[in-house]
Every structure is written in C-alpha cells, then in structure tokens.
Amino acid sequence: MISPGLAHLLLSLIVAASILLMLIRPGGIAEVYWVSGGSLLLLALRLVPPKLAGRAVAKGSDVYLFLFGMMLLSELAQEHGVFDWLSAIAVRSARGSCSRLFTLVYGVGTMVTIFMSNDATAVVLTPAILAAVRRAKAEPLPYLFVCALIANAASFVLPISNPANLVVFHTGMPPLGQWLRSFAVPSLLSVTATYAVMRFVFRRPLRNTIESTVDTQTLRSEGRLVLAGLAVMVVVLLVASWLERDLGLPTCLAALAITAVVSIYTRSNPIKLAGAISWATLLLVAGLFLMVDAVESIGALHLTQSWLAWVQKLTPPAGALVAGFALGVGNNLVNNLPLGLIAGATLQAAHATALITNAVMIGVDLGPNLSVTGSLATILWLLALRKEKLDVSVWRFLQVGAIAMPVALFFSLGGAILMQMLLPAR
C-alpha cells in the first residue's frame, strides 16, 4: 500500500512529466500521447480514483462541444474555399504593396480569430495565406507571423474567440455585456500594439512590392452558404452569451445544422469532415482536465491560492500587472490550457477581484505570443508550417515574441486597469 505522501509525490511527478513531455515532444511524438499516457498511468497506479477521473473529464463537456463545433465549421469553410477566397481578396486588394498586404492579412486574421476562434486562424487560415503570398511571390514570414500572433492577440475580444476562455471560466462564463465592458478596450489595445510591433519588426521586407496579378478566386454558392451559416452561428452564440448560457452546446448544434444544410445543398457526404477533425485535440483537453483535477485533489492549489492572496494585497494596478505578467510568462513554461485550468480553479477558490480575474484572463490569452510553446494554437501553427516544408525556429519566434508580447500585454493590462477605474464591476 502506497503511503499518502508517496502517492502525492508520484502524482505530482507524473503530471509534471506529462506536461513537460507534451511541450518538448521528444521523438516528434504528438502531445496527446504524453498527456493521455500520463492520465492512464495515474489511473493504473490508482493515484486517481475512477470516479474522480470521470467527474474531471465531465467538467470539460462545454469545452469539448465548443471545440468540436468550431473545428467542424473550420473544415467546412476550408473545403468550400472560404479561406482561399479571403486570402486572394487580400492579395488583389494590396495592389502590389507588401505593406498594404500585411495590413489586410492582419485584418482577415483578426476577424477569423474573433468569430471562429484562434485555432481556425492558426491552423486553417495559415495554409491559405501561405499559398496566396507564394503566388504573389512575397516573402512569407511576415504574413505567417501575423497568423500566429493575431490568433492570440485578438483571442479575448469575445468569449468564443479562444477555447482557453471557456477553460478559465469553466465554472461560469460572464455574460456578454460584462465581457465587453471588461475586455473590449484591452483587446483593442492588444490588437493595435501587436500590429505596431510587427510592422516595426518586419519593416524591411514590407518595403518590397509583390505580384498583384494573382488568379481570381470566386466564392461559389456553397461557399456563400457556409458564410451565411457562420453569420447565423455568431448571432446564436452572442445571444447565448448575453443570456449567460454555456457556449458549447449552441456551438455544436449550430455547426451540425450548418453542415447538414450545406451537405444537402451540395449532395455531399458530411462523414468525411469527421475524419478531418482533430479528435486528438479533444482527447488532449480531456486529459488536461483530469490532471488538473488530480493536482487539485491533493491540495496543490493551496500554493497558487496563497500567491493570489498575496497579489490581491497589492494596490489594484500593481496586482493586475503582476498577475497578468506572471500568467503571461507562465504560459510559455506550462502551456496555456493546463495553466488556464489551474488559474480558473484558483480564481474560484480564492474569490478573486474582478480586476485580478480580468488580468489573469488577459495573461492566459495573450502570454502565448512570447514563444511557440505558449498555446496549443501556436503549436498547431508550427505543425501546419512544417507540413508546407517551412520551419520557424524557437529562437526566431522568440525574437519577435520577446518584443510583441510584453508590449501588447502592458497596454492591454493598462486598458483593463483603466476600465475598472471608469466602470467598476456591477
């Protein structure tokens, strides 16, 4: 019989090792295998009771449904040329200017992130942008970095912009009105600051010209139908958020309905879309829910609660800056999904103030712009580039992120502090 002390030590070591291996991916083995393997090991060694594991996995049901719906719609939009059409419009509208193309791609990436989540921007929009800039004979790196950084910088405009938002607030998403009061100004500052930094970093290649006579991409009727469906889904989710309802089920149902309508219209088999969905991502998130609950069950969150209690003793502006930057940097050591789960549990247990909660949320979403290990979306972005025979090194990403993330995070947290002073929580 394992003593409680040894059991707690083993549990902590297995969780830490699983997350570390998920980040460094030795042998190129996918992240899901390390997390799933660690979860199964916890169960096999009886360090986590099956009942607790079941409850932990069930906690993520809203996140799974949201991810499934967004992935399904992303694949549907990709299949019917929506992303290729948007990319071609950006290239033609640039009229030979790299600088103008950069701004247009940034705008497209911002809209996709806001309304389809950051995973769609990082994984689905990136290949379409790369194909478009290659046809235009432009240096692709600035535009690829746009897809990576805007996927995080704009990911807290709306609750639906990032699955991490649902992870942090998995016990209760704020209503839409409260969300906009808290994050509208900080997210605007985040998007603006990130754009300004990237324009500075890539100022030399953006002085060049590009080939503007690319092939015209026509959006066919099924593509227009997908766009109309996306617009309807966004309205449904905004209404659900306004009514303080969970977002997972409406996202899933809307995605299934849109897919059914498009499939009937095109007389196509929707089953093949299921094969394109990253089921491993859902399994990865479920494993993380289990691990964080396991760590919480042995009282490990007392450390984070003590730290948060210390932060809340600081002046509100200082506390917000400390919390935001600590979470922002921490993302890149742990990844924002497990950190978001830990942060959400800590915020609930410690009854954190509104300003500290907002600062933590901003840090979880924006912090991953520092390095390639910060978020699942950035890791998937890197894998999407490798499929296209491109490789952005950890060092190259850090050279850009070390400037872009702190600047955007500082202005965004400043905006949150300002809004809390002008519009205190009701």
C-alpha positions, 0 to 999 in steps of 0.5 A: 500500500502506497503511503499518502505522501508517496502517492502525492509525490508520484502524482505530482511527478507524473503530471509534471512529466506529462506536461513537460513531455507534451511541450518538448515532444521528444521523438516528434511524438504528438502531445496527446500521447504524453498527456493521455499516457500520463492520465492512464498511468495515474489511473493504473497506479490508482493515484486517481480514483475512477470516479474522480477521473470521470467527474474531471473529464465531465467538467470539460463537456462545454469545452469539448462541444465548443471545440468540436463545433468550431473545428467542424465549421473550420473544415467546412469553410476550408473545403468550400474555399472560404479561406482561399477566397479571403486570402486572394481578396487580400492579395488583389486588394494590396495592389502590389504593396507588401505593406498594404498586404500585411495590413489586410492579412492582419485584418482577415486574421483578426476577424477569423480569430474573433468569430471562429476562434484562434485555432481556425486562424492558426491552423486553417487560415495559415495554409491559405495565406501561405499559398496566396503570398507564394503566388504573389511571390512575397516573402512569407514570414511576415504574413505567417507571423501575423497568423500566429500572433493575431490568433492570440492577440485578438483571442479575448475580444469575445468569449468564443474567440479562444477555447482557453476562455471557456477553460478559465471560466469553466465554472461560469462564463460572464455574460456578454455585456460584462465581457465587453465592458471588461475586455473590449478596450484591452483587446483593442489595445492588444490588437493595435500594439501587436500590429505596431510591433510587427510592422516595426519588426518586419519593416524591411521586407514590407518595403518590397512590392509583390505580384498583384496579378494573382488568379481570381478566386470566386466564392461559389454558392456553397461557399456563400452558404457556409458564410451565411451559416457562420453569420447565423452561428455568431448571432446564436452564440452572442445571444447565448452569451448575453443570456449567460448560457454555456457556449458549447452546446449552441456551438455544436448544434449550430455547426451540425445544422450548418453542415447538414444544410450545406451537405444537402445543398451540395449532395455531399457526404458530411462523414468525411469532415469527421475524419478531418477533425482533430479528435486528438485535440479533444482527447488532449483537453480531456486529459488536461482536465483530469490532471488538473483535477488530480493536482487539485485533489491533493491540495496543490492549489493551496500554493497558487491560492496563497500567491493570489492572496498575496497579489490581491494585497497589492494596490489594484494596478500593481496586482493586475500587472503582476498577475497578468505578467506572471500568467503571461510568462507562465504560459510559455513554461506550462502551456496555456490550457493546463495553466488556464485550468489551474488559474480558473480553479484558483480564481474560484477558490480564492474569490478573486477581484474582478480586476485580478480575474480580468488580468489573469484572463488577459495573461492566459490569452495573450502570454502565448505570443512570447514563444511557440510553446505558449498555446496549443494554437501556436503549436498547431501553427508550427505543425501546419508550417512544417507540413508546407516544408517551412520551419520557424525556429524557437529562437526566431519566434522568440525574437519577435515574441520577446518584443510583441508580447510584453508590449501588447500585454502592458497596454492591454493590462493598462486598458483593463486597469483603466476600465475598472477605474471608469466602470467598476464591476456591477 
